[in-house]
């Protein structure tokens, strides 16, 4: 994911060693993501900052 608008990307880093795990667009995480750091081996559990209100409307 390398483009001219990298400034719109959010960098997700390991909670233990601060290594870059991945980059994503804001709001791209819709559920829980568990990812293992390739540097230190820590499992990082990532959740969206707030629930997605449009997902609730679509289910109703």
CNS distance restraints for C-alpha pairs under 8 A (distance, minus, plus):
assign (resid   1 and name CA) (resid  23 and name CA) 7.67 0.50 0.50
assign (resid   2 and name CA) (resid   6 and name CA) 6.71 0.50 0.50
assign (resid   5 and name CA) (resid   9 and name CA) 7.56 0.50 0.50
assign (resid   8 and name CA) (resid  25 and name CA) 6.32 0.50 0.50
assign (resid   8 and name CA) (resid  26 and name CA) 7.31 0.50 0.50
assign (resid   9 and name CA) (resid  23 and name CA) 5.99 0.50 0.50
assign (resid   9 and name CA) (resid  24 and name CA) 5.20 0.50 0.50
assign (resid   9 and name CA) (resid  25 and name CA) 4.63 0.50 0.50
assign (resid   9 and name CA) (resid  26 and name CA) 6.48 0.50 0.50
assign (resid  10 and name CA) (resid  23 and name CA) 5.42 0.50 0.50
assign (resid  10 and name CA) (resid  24 and name CA) 5.30 0.50 0.50
assign (resid  10 and name CA) (resid  25 and name CA) 5.90 0.50 0.50
assign (resid  10 and name CA) (resid  26 and name CA) 6.08 0.50 0.50
assign (resid  11 and name CA) (resid  20 and name CA) 6.87 0.50 0.50
assign (resid  11 and name CA) (resid  21 and name CA) 7.65 0.50 0.50
assign (resid  11 and name CA) (resid  22 and name CA) 6.11 0.50 0.50
assign (resid  11 and name CA) (resid  23 and name CA) 4.49 0.50 0.50
assign (resid  11 and name CA) (resid  24 and name CA) 6.73 0.50 0.50
assign (resid  12 and name CA) (resid  20 and name CA) 6.08 0.50 0.50
assign (resid  12 and name CA) (resid  21 and name CA) 5.54 0.50 0.50
assign (resid  12 and name CA) (resid  22 and name CA) 5.40 0.50 0.50
assign (resid  12 and name CA) (resid  23 and name CA) 5.92 0.50 0.50
assign (resid  12 and name CA) (resid  24 and name CA) 7.85 0.50 0.50
assign (resid  13 and name CA) (resid  18 and name CA) 5.03 0.50 0.50
assign (resid  13 and name CA) (resid  19 and name CA) 5.33 0.50 0.50
assign (resid  13 and name CA) (resid  20 and name CA) 4.44 0.50 0.50
assign (resid  13 and name CA) (resid  21 and name CA) 5.13 0.50 0.50
assign (resid  13 and name CA) (resid  22 and name CA) 7.21 0.50 0.50
assign (resid  14 and name CA) (resid  18 and name CA) 4.49 0.50 0.50
assign (resid  14 and name CA) (resid  19 and name CA) 5.27 0.50 0.50
assign (resid  14 and name CA) (resid  20 and name CA) 6.47 0.50 0.50
assign (resid  14 and name CA) (resid  21 and name CA) 6.30 0.50 0.50
assign (resid  14 and name CA) (resid  37 and name CA) 6.38 0.50 0.50
assign (resid  14 and name CA) (resid  42 and name CA) 7.57 0.50 0.50
assign (resid  14 and name CA) (resid  44 and name CA) 6.56 0.50 0.50
assign (resid  15 and name CA) (resid  44 and name CA) 6.88 0.50 0.50
assign (resid  16 and name CA) (resid  40 and name CA) 7.75 0.50 0.50
assign (resid  16 and name CA) (resid  42 and name CA) 6.99 0.50 0.50
assign (resid  17 and name CA) (resid  39 and name CA) 7.81 0.50 0.50
assign (resid  17 and name CA) (resid  40 and name CA) 6.84 0.50 0.50
assign (resid  19 and name CA) (resid  37 and name CA) 7.44 0.50 0.50
assign (resid  19 and name CA) (resid  39 and name CA) 6.99 0.50 0.50
assign (resid  21 and name CA) (resid  35 and name CA) 7.81 0.50 0.50
assign (resid  21 and name CA) (resid  37 and name CA) 6.57 0.50 0.50
assign (resid  24 and name CA) (resid  28 and name CA) 6.36 0.50 0.50
assign (resid  27 and name CA) (resid  48 and name CA) 7.26 0.50 0.50
assign (resid  29 and name CA) (resid  33 and name CA) 7.80 0.50 0.50
assign (resid  29 and name CA) (resid  47 and name CA) 7.16 0.50 0.50
assign (resid  29 and name CA) (resid  48 and name CA) 5.64 0.50 0.50
assign (resid  30 and name CA) (resid  47 and name CA) 7.86 0.50 0.50
assign (resid  30 and name CA) (resid  48 and name CA) 6.21 0.50 0.50
assign (resid  30 and name CA) (resid  51 and name CA) 7.91 0.50 0.50
assign (resid  30 and name CA) (resid  52 and name CA) 7.11 0.50 0.50
assign (resid  31 and name CA) (resid  47 and name CA) 6.06 0.50 0.50
assign (resid  31 and name CA) (resid  48 and name CA) 6.37 0.50 0.50
assign (resid  32 and name CA) (resid  45 and name CA) 6.90 0.50 0.50
assign (resid  32 and name CA) (resid  46 and name CA) 5.64 0.50 0.50
assign (resid  32 and name CA) (resid  47 and name CA) 4.65 0.50 0.50
assign (resid  32 and name CA) (resid  48 and name CA) 7.14 0.50 0.50
assign (resid  33 and name CA) (resid  45 and name CA) 5.73 0.50 0.50
assign (resid  33 and name CA) (resid  46 and name CA) 5.03 0.50 0.50
assign (resid  33 and name CA) (resid  47 and name CA) 6.46 0.50 0.50
assign (resid  34 and name CA) (resid  43 and name CA) 6.57 0.50 0.50
assign (resid  34 and name CA) (resid  44 and name CA) 5.53 0.50 0.50
assign (resid  34 and name CA) (resid  45 and name CA) 4.37 0.50 0.50
assign (resid  34 and name CA) (resid  46 and name CA) 6.17 0.50 0.50
assign (resid  35 and name CA) (resid  43 and name CA) 5.65 0.50 0.50
assign (resid  35 and name CA) (resid  44 and name CA) 5.30 0.50 0.50
assign (resid  35 and name CA) (resid  45 and name CA) 6.59 0.50 0.50
assign (resid  36 and name CA) (resid  41 and name CA) 5.73 0.50 0.50
assign (resid  36 and name CA) (resid  42 and name CA) 5.61 0.50 0.50
assign (resid  36 and name CA) (resid  43 and name CA) 4.34 0.50 0.50
assign (resid  36 and name CA) (resid  44 and name CA) 6.09 0.50 0.50
assign (resid  37 and name CA) (resid  41 and name CA) 4.84 0.50 0.50
assign (resid  37 and name CA) (resid  42 and name CA) 5.38 0.50 0.50
assign (resid  37 and name CA) (resid  43 and name CA) 6.36 0.50 0.50
assign (resid  37 and name CA) (resid  44 and name CA) 7.29 0.50 0.50
assign (resid  52 and name CA) (resid  56 and name CA) 7.04 0.50 0.50
assign (resid  53 and name CA) (resid  57 and name CA) 6.61 0.50 0.50
assign (resid  54 and name CA) (resid  58 and name CA) 6.25 0.50 0.50
assign (resid  55 and name CA) (resid  59 and name CA) 6.43 0.50 0.50
assign (resid  56 and name CA) (resid  60 and name CA) 6.43 0.50 0.50
